Amino acid sequence: MRGVERDAPIGVFDSGVGGLTVVSRLFETLPNESILYVADQAHVPYGGRDLSEIRCFALGITSALFAAGCKAVVMACNISSAVAMDAAEKEHAPLLVVGVIRYGAARATQKTRNRKIGVLTTEGTRNSGAYTQELHRIDPLLEVTEVACPQFVPLVEAGQSLSREAFDVAEAYLAPILRGEADTVILGCTHYPYLLSVLRELAPTVQFIDPAEATIEAVSLSLFQKDLLRDTPASSLLTTTGDAEAFCQKAPLFLTSREDLEFASATWNGERLILPFSSKV
């Protein structure tokens, strides 16, 4: 097993640009850290794919990030966390692999007052049952209502997060959760934090949980305990398996502007992901 270096990057991946919301949280919490990000846009959306296929993608990306020297890997993608987290932990132990579902569920159980929790999620994540399973693992008596929100991601990526349509579809998606009297709702997709102002206006008494917050707290604590936090700032490399130019143009919608970002393409060779090399990461 290779040694882990303090100055090594943190790997983060998602099926698309939504995972950059997690990268933003990392930059806020750990500003010195270098991030190596993969947007698997060659296979987006993951939601309509077979779960075994998504698991293959997630494990391939995780292996590539560790092979590139990452000291930790964050599965920002909810569906990847649902289907590949356990396998990735076993395959790469004792290296740090973190998924958003585990920490999002834990935070929701801490916040709920009436033990009724809603989950706004993608169809793939809902079909996996991962959030309900994890919530019931923590507290079997929780009442959980999961709702798939297929129109949320297109609205966010089109820059329509505050549109009349966004309010209309959010109201429809929240309806069964509010009927179930949930006082806490998990945002089960990396795109959904961009709809928070709409959701809070429609359900002002509900606590909305962004799993990225608890996930990054866990990463920060683990790296601190292992003395693996960087001492000085470093640049980050954001890659995509899709259209690199389009990715570069869309990234600022999800990420605070920084001067130390590089963009590049990554490519699949069968089940193996080939990442570009950057001397700055």
C-alpha positions as a Markdown table, in Angstrom:
| # | Residue | x | y | z |
|---|---|---|---|---|
| 1 | Met | 0.0 | 0.0 | 0.0 |
| 2 | Arg | 1.5 | 3.4 | -1.0 |
| 3 | Gly | 2.0 | 6.0 | 1.6 |
| 4 | Val | -0.4 | 9.0 | 1.7 |
| 5 | Glu | 1.1 | 12.4 | 1.2 |
| 6 | Arg | -0.2 | 15.5 | 3.0 |
| 7 | Asp | 0.1 | 17.6 | -0.2 |
| 8 | Ala | -1.8 | 15.0 | -2.3 |
| 9 | Pro | -5.1 | 16.2 | -3.8 |
| 10 | Ile | -8.6 | 15.2 | -2.6 |
| 11 | Gly | -10.5 | 13.4 | -5.4 |
| 12 | Val | -14.2 | 14.2 | -6.0 |
| 13 | Phe | -16.5 | 12.9 | -8.6 |
| 14 | Asp | -20.1 | 13.1 | -9.9 |
| 15 | Ser | -21.9 | 12.1 | -13.0 |
| 16 | Gly | -21.9 | 15.8 | -14.1 |
| 17 | Val | -21.3 | 19.4 | -12.9 |
| 18 | Gly | -23.6 | 19.1 | -9.8 |
| 19 | Gly | -20.8 | 17.7 | -7.8 |
| 20 | Leu | -19.0 | 21.1 | -8.0 |
| 21 | Thr | -21.4 | 22.2 | -5.2 |
| 22 | Val | -19.4 | 19.7 | -3.0 |
| 23 | Val | -16.1 | 21.1 | -4.4 |
| 24 | Ser | -17.3 | 24.6 | -3.4 |
| 25 | Arg | -17.9 | 23.4 | 0.2 |
| 26 | Leu | -14.4 | 21.9 | 0.2 |
| 27 | Phe | -12.9 | 25.2 | -0.9 |
| 28 | Glu | -14.8 | 27.0 | 1.9 |
| 29 | Thr | -13.8 | 24.6 | 4.6 |
| 30 | Leu | -10.3 | 23.5 | 3.4 |
| 31 | Pro | -9.1 | 26.4 | 1.3 |
| 32 | Asn | -5.5 | 25.1 | 1.1 |
| 33 | Glu | -6.5 | 21.8 | -0.4 |
| 34 | Ser | -6.0 | 20.7 | -4.0 |
| 35 | Ile | -9.0 | 19.1 | -5.7 |
| 36 | Leu | -9.0 | 16.6 | -8.5 |
| 37 | Tyr | -12.5 | 16.5 | -9.8 |
| 38 | Val | -14.1 | 14.1 | -12.4 |
| 39 | Ala | -17.4 | 14.9 | -14.1 |
| 40 | Asp | -18.4 | 11.7 | -15.9 |
| 41 | Gln | -20.4 | 13.5 | -18.5 |
| 42 | Ala | -19.8 | 10.7 | -21.1 |
| 43 | His | -22.3 | 8.7 | -19.1 |
| 44 | Val | -24.7 | 11.4 | -17.8 |
| 45 | Pro | -27.4 | 11.0 | -16.7 |
| 46 | Tyr | -26.7 | 8.1 | -14.4 |
| 47 | Gly | -30.3 | 8.0 | -13.2 |
| 48 | Gly | -31.7 | 5.9 | -16.1 |
| 49 | Arg | -28.9 | 3.3 | -16.1 |
| 50 | Asp | -28.7 | -0.1 | -14.6 |
| 51 | Leu | -27.4 | 0.1 | -11.1 |
| 52 | Ser | -24.6 | -2.5 | -11.8 |
| 53 | Glu | -23.4 | -0.2 | -14.6 |
| 54 | Ile | -23.3 | 2.8 | -12.3 |
| 55 | Arg | -21.4 | 0.8 | -9.8 |
| 56 | Cys | -18.8 | 0.0 | -12.5 |
| 57 | Phe | -18.4 | 3.6 | -13.4 |
| 58 | Ala | -18.1 | 4.7 | -9.7 |
| 59 | Leu | -15.5 | 2.0 | -8.9 |
| 60 | Gly | -13.5 | 2.9 | -12.0 |
| 61 | Ile | -13.4 | 6.6 | -11.2 |
| 62 | Thr | -12.5 | 5.9 | -7.6 |
| 63 | Ser | -9.6 | 3.6 | -8.6 |
| 64 | Ala | -8.4 | 6.2 | -11.1 |
| 65 | Leu | -8.4 | 9.0 | -8.5 |
| 66 | Phe | -6.4 | 6.9 | -6.0 |
| 67 | Ala | -4.0 | 5.8 | -8.8 |
| 68 | Ala | -3.5 | 9.5 | -9.5 |
| 69 | Gly | -2.3 | 9.9 | -5.9 |
| 70 | Cys | -5.4 | 11.3 | -4.1 |
| 71 | Lys | -5.3 | 11.0 | -0.4 |
| 72 | Ala | -9.1 | 10.7 | -0.1 |
| 73 | Val | -12.0 | 10.3 | -2.5 |
| 74 | Val | -15.4 | 11.9 | -2.1 |
| 75 | Met | -18.4 | 10.3 | -3.9 |
| 76 | Ala | -20.4 | 13.5 | -4.5 |
| 77 | Cys | -22.8 | 11.5 | -6.6 |
| 78 | Asn | -25.7 | 10.2 | -4.6 |
| 79 | Ile | -26.5 | 7.2 | -6.8 |
| 80 | Ser | -22.8 | 6.3 | -6.8 |
| 81 | Ser | -22.7 | 6.4 | -3.0 |
| 82 | Ala | -25.8 | 4.2 | -3.0 |
| 83 | Val | -24.5 | 1.4 | -5.2 |
| 84 | Ala | -20.7 | 1.5 | -4.9 |
| 85 | Met | -19.7 | 2.9 | -1.5 |
| 86 | Asp | -19.3 | -0.4 | 0.4 |
| 87 | Ala | -17.3 | -2.0 | -2.4 |
| 88 | Ala | -15.0 | 1.0 | -2.8 |
| 89 | Glu | -14.3 | 1.1 | 0.9 |
| 90 | Lys | -13.4 | -2.6 | 0.9 |
| 91 | Glu | -11.3 | -2.3 | -2.3 |
| 92 | His | -9.2 | 0.7 | -1.1 |
| 93 | Ala | -9.0 | 0.2 | 2.6 |
| 94 | Pro | -7.4 | 1.8 | 4.6 |
| 95 | Leu | -7.6 | 4.8 | 2.2 |
| 96 | Leu | -10.4 | 7.3 | 2.9 |
| 97 | Val | -13.6 | 6.9 | 0.7 |
| 98 | Val | -16.5 | 9.1 | 1.7 |
| 99 | Gly | -20.1 | 9.1 | 0.3 |
| 100 | Val | -22.8 | 11.8 | 0.7 |
| 101 | Ile | -25.7 | 9.4 | 1.6 |
| 102 | Arg | -24.2 | 8.2 | 4.9 |
| 103 | Tyr | -23.5 | 11.6 | 6.3 |
| 104 | Gly | -26.6 | 13.3 | 4.9 |
| 105 | Ala | -28.8 | 10.6 | 6.5 |
| 106 | Ala | -26.9 | 11.0 | 9.8 |
| 107 | Arg | -27.3 | 14.8 | 9.8 |
| 108 | Ala | -31.1 | 14.5 | 9.1 |
| 109 | Thr | -31.6 | 12.1 | 12.0 |
| 110 | Gln | -29.8 | 14.6 | 14.3 |
| 111 | Lys | -32.0 | 17.5 | 13.1 |
| 112 | Thr | -35.5 | 15.9 | 13.0 |
| 113 | Arg | -37.8 | 16.6 | 15.9 |
| 114 | Asn | -40.8 | 14.4 | 15.0 |
| 115 | Arg | -38.8 | 11.6 | 13.4 |
| 116 | Lys | -40.4 | 12.2 | 10.0 |
| 117 | Ile | -38.0 | 12.8 | 7.2 |
| 118 | Gly | -38.4 | 13.6 | 3.5 |
| 119 | Val | -35.9 | 12.9 | 0.7 |
| 120 | Leu | -35.9 | 14.8 | -2.6 |
| 121 | Thr | -33.9 | 12.7 | -4.9 |
| 122 | Thr | -33.3 | 11.4 | -8.4 |
| 123 | Glu | -35.2 | 8.4 | -9.8 |
| 124 | Gly | -32.1 | 6.2 | -9.7 |
| 125 | Thr | -31.3 | 7.0 | -6.1 |
| 126 | Arg | -34.9 | 6.6 | -5.0 |
| 127 | Asn | -35.0 | 3.2 | -6.8 |
| 128 | Ser | -31.9 | 2.1 | -5.0 |
| 129 | Gly | -33.7 | 2.7 | -1.6 |
| 130 | Ala | -30.3 | 3.8 | -0.2 |
| 131 | Tyr | -31.5 | 6.8 | 1.8 |
| 132 | Thr | -34.4 | 4.9 | 3.4 |
| 133 | Gln | -32.2 | 2.0 | 4.2 |
| 134 | Glu | -29.5 | 4.2 | 5.8 |
| 135 | Leu | -32.0 | 6.2 | 7.7 |
| 136 | His | -33.7 | 3.1 | 9.1 |
| 137 | Arg | -30.3 | 1.6 | 9.9 |
| 138 | Ile | -29.8 | 4.6 | 12.2 |
| 139 | Asp | -33.3 | 4.7 | 13.5 |
| 140 | Pro | -35.8 | 2.0 | 12.5 |
| 141 | Leu | -38.7 | 4.0 | 13.7 |
| 142 | Leu | -38.2 | 7.0 | 11.4 |
| 143 | Glu | -41.0 | 7.7 | 8.9 |
| 144 | Val | -39.4 | 8.3 | 5.5 |
| 145 | Thr | -40.9 | 9.8 | 2.3 |
| 146 | Glu | -38.7 | 9.7 | -0.8 |
| 147 | Val | -39.8 | 11.7 | -3.9 |
| 148 | Ala | -38.0 | 11.6 | -7.2 |
| 149 | Cys | -37.6 | 15.0 | -8.8 |
| 150 | Pro | -36.7 | 14.5 | -12.5 |
| 151 | Gln | -37.3 | 18.1 | -13.5 |
| 152 | Phe | -35.0 | 19.7 | -11.0 |
| 153 | Val | -31.6 | 19.0 | -12.7 |
| 154 | Pro | -32.7 | 20.4 | -16.1 |
| 155 | Leu | -34.0 | 23.5 | -14.5 |
| 156 | Val | -30.8 | 24.1 | -12.5 |
| 157 | Glu | -28.5 | 23.4 | -15.5 |
| 158 | Ala | -30.6 | 25.8 | -17.6 |
| 159 | Gly | -30.1 | 28.6 | -15.0 |
| 160 | Gln | -33.9 | 28.5 | -14.2 |
| 161 | Ser | -33.6 | 27.8 | -10.4 |
| 162 | Leu | -35.8 | 30.8 | -9.6 |
| 163 | Ser | -38.3 | 30.5 | -12.4 |
| 164 | Arg | -42.0 | 30.1 | -12.1 |
| 165 | Glu | -41.6 | 26.6 | -13.4 |
| 166 | Ala | -39.1 | 25.8 | -10.6 |
| 167 | Phe | -41.7 | 27.0 | -8.0 |
| 168 | Asp | -44.4 | 24.9 | -9.7 |
| 169 | Val | -42.5 | 21.6 | -9.8 |
| 170 | Ala | -41.0 | 22.1 | -6.4 |
| 171 | Glu | -44.5 | 22.6 | -4.9 |
| 172 | Ala | -45.6 | 19.3 | -6.6 |
| 173 | Tyr | -42.5 | 17.4 | -5.3 |
| 174 | Leu | -42.9 | 18.7 | -1.8 |
| 175 | Ala | -46.6 | 17.9 | -1.6 |
| 176 | Pro | -46.3 | 14.3 | -0.5 |
| 177 | Ile | -43.5 | 15.1 | 1.9 |
| 178 | Leu | -45.6 | 17.9 | 3.6 |
| 179 | Arg | -48.6 | 15.6 | 3.7 |
| 180 | Gly | -46.4 | 13.2 | 5.6 |
| 181 | Glu | -45.6 | 16.0 | 8.1 |
| 182 | Ala | -41.8 | 15.7 | 7.6 |
| 183 | Asp | -40.0 | 18.4 | 9.5 |
| 184 | Thr | -36.6 | 17.6 | 7.9 |
| 185 | Val | -35.9 | 17.1 | 4.2 |
| 186 | Ile | -32.7 | 15.8 | 2.6 |
| 187 | Leu | -31.5 | 17.3 | -0.7 |
| 188 | Gly | -30.6 | 14.0 | -2.3 |
| 189 | Cys | -28.8 | 15.3 | -5.4 |
| 190 | Thr | -25.9 | 17.7 | -5.8 |
| 191 | His | -27.9 | 20.1 | -8.0 |
| 192 | Tyr | -30.7 | 20.6 | -5.4 |
| 193 | Pro | -29.0 | 23.1 | -3.1 |
| 194 | Tyr | -29.4 | 25.7 | -6.0 |
| 195 | Leu | -33.2 | 25.4 | -5.4 |
| 196 | Leu | -33.0 | 26.1 | -1.7 |
| 197 | Ser | -34.5 | 29.6 | -1.8 |
| 198 | Val | -37.5 | 28.2 | -3.7 |
| 199 | Leu | -37.9 | 25.2 | -1.3 |
| 200 | Arg | -37.6 | 27.4 | 1.8 |
| 201 | Glu | -40.2 | 29.8 | 0.5 |
| 202 | Leu | -42.6 | 26.9 | -0.1 |
| 203 | Ala | -41.8 | 25.1 | 3.2 |
| 204 | Pro | -40.5 | 27.7 | 5.6 |
| 205 | Thr | -40.8 | 25.5 | 8.7 |
| 206 | Val | -38.9 | 22.6 | 7.2 |
| 207 | Gln | -35.2 | 22.0 | 7.8 |
| 208 | Phe | -33.4 | 21.3 | 4.6 |
| 209 | Ile | -30.3 | 19.1 | 4.8 |
| 210 | Asp | -27.5 | 19.5 | 2.2 |
| 211 | Pro | -25.5 | 16.2 | 2.6 |
| 212 | Ala | -22.4 | 18.0 | 1.3 |
| 213 | Glu | -22.0 | 19.9 | 4.6 |
| 214 | Ala | -21.8 | 16.9 | 6.8 |
| 215 | Thr | -19.7 | 15.0 | 4.3 |
| 216 | Ile | -17.1 | 17.7 | 4.1 |
| 217 | Glu | -17.0 | 18.0 | 7.9 |
| 218 | Ala | -16.2 | 14.3 | 8.0 |
| 219 | Val | -13.5 | 14.6 | 5.4 |
| 220 | Ser | -12.0 | 17.6 | 7.2 |
| 221 | Leu | -12.0 | 15.8 | 10.6 |
| 222 | Ser | -10.5 | 12.6 | 9.2 |
| 223 | Leu | -7.7 | 14.4 | 7.4 |
| 224 | Phe | -7.0 | 16.5 | 10.5 |
| 225 | Gln | -6.8 | 13.4 | 12.7 |
| 226 | Lys | -4.4 | 11.8 | 10.3 |
| 227 | Asp | -2.3 | 14.9 | 10.0 |
| 228 | Leu | -3.0 | 15.1 | 6.2 |
| 229 | Leu | -4.2 | 18.7 | 5.8 |
| 230 | Arg | -2.2 | 20.9 | 3.5 |
| 231 | Asp | -0.2 | 23.8 | 5.0 |
| 232 | Thr | -0.2 | 26.0 | 1.8 |
| 233 | Pro | -2.7 | 26.7 | -1.0 |
| 234 | Ala | -2.6 | 24.7 | -4.2 |
| 235 | Ser | -4.3 | 24.7 | -7.5 |
| 236 | Ser | -7.0 | 22.3 | -8.5 |
| 237 | Leu | -7.8 | 20.3 | -11.7 |
| 238 | Leu | -11.4 | 19.8 | -12.9 |
| 239 | Thr | -11.9 | 17.2 | -15.5 |
| 240 | Thr | -14.7 | 15.8 | -17.6 |
| 241 | Thr | -15.2 | 12.7 | -19.7 |
| 242 | Gly | -17.5 | 14.8 | -21.9 |
| 243 | Asp | -17.2 | 18.1 | -23.8 |
| 244 | Ala | -14.4 | 19.9 | -22.0 |
| 245 | Glu | -15.3 | 23.3 | -23.5 |
| 246 | Ala | -18.9 | 23.1 | -22.5 |
| 247 | Phe | -17.9 | 21.9 | -19.0 |
| 248 | Cys | -15.5 | 24.9 | -18.6 |
| 249 | Gln | -18.3 | 27.3 | -19.6 |
| 250 | Lys | -20.9 | 25.7 | -17.2 |
| 251 | Ala | -18.6 | 25.3 | -14.2 |
| 252 | Pro | -18.8 | 28.9 | -13.0 |
| 253 | Leu | -22.6 | 28.4 | -12.4 |
| 254 | Phe | -21.7 | 25.9 | -9.7 |
| 255 | Leu | -18.4 | 27.1 | -8.4 |
| 256 | Thr | -17.0 | 30.3 | -7.0 |
| 257 | Ser | -14.5 | 31.8 | -9.4 |
| 258 | Arg | -10.9 | 31.0 | -8.5 |
| 259 | Glu | -7.7 | 31.8 | -10.3 |
| 260 | Asp | -6.1 | 28.5 | -9.4 |
| 261 | Leu | -8.3 | 26.2 | -11.5 |
| 262 | Glu | -7.3 | 24.1 | -14.5 |
| 263 | Phe | -9.7 | 22.3 | -16.8 |
| 264 | Ala | -8.9 | 19.2 | -18.8 |
| 265 | Ser | -10.4 | 16.1 | -20.5 |
| 266 | Ala | -10.5 | 12.6 | -19.0 |
| 267 | Thr | -11.2 | 9.5 | -21.2 |
| 268 | Trp | -12.5 | 6.0 | -20.7 |
| 269 | Asn | -10.6 | 3.0 | -22.0 |
| 270 | Gly | -13.0 | 0.2 | -21.5 |
| 271 | Glu | -13.7 | 0.1 | -17.7 |
| 272 | Arg | -10.5 | 2.1 | -17.0 |
| 273 | Leu | -10.6 | 5.9 | -16.6 |
| 274 | Ile | -7.5 | 7.8 | -17.9 |
| 275 | Leu | -6.9 | 11.0 | -16.1 |
| 276 | Pro | -4.8 | 13.9 | -17.4 |
| 277 | Phe | -1.6 | 14.9 | -15.6 |
| 278 | Ser | -1.1 | 18.3 | -14.0 |
| 279 | Ser | 2.2 | 19.3 | -12.6 |
| 280 | Lys | 0.3 | 21.7 | -10.2 |
| 281 | Val | -1.8 | 19.0 | -8.6 |
